């Protein structure tokens, strides 16, 4: 019983992500665009929502 609780807790905590202040992340949920998430602590539900990429908003000079 305790093993199942630990596994469920690990899966739920695996959805916590931290974005830097110069990063943004698009959030598709079940294949549909659900909005852009900003900096800080965000939650992406495991197996349903994921972060495909992190977009940097820093200026790049050439």
Beta strands, then each sheet from edge to edge (+ up, - down):
strand 1: 16-19
strand 2: 23-29
strand 3: 32-37
strand 4: 40-43
strand 5: 49-50
strand 6: 55-56
sheet 1: 1+ 4-
sheet 2: 3+ 2- 5+
sheet 3: 3+ 2- 6+
end
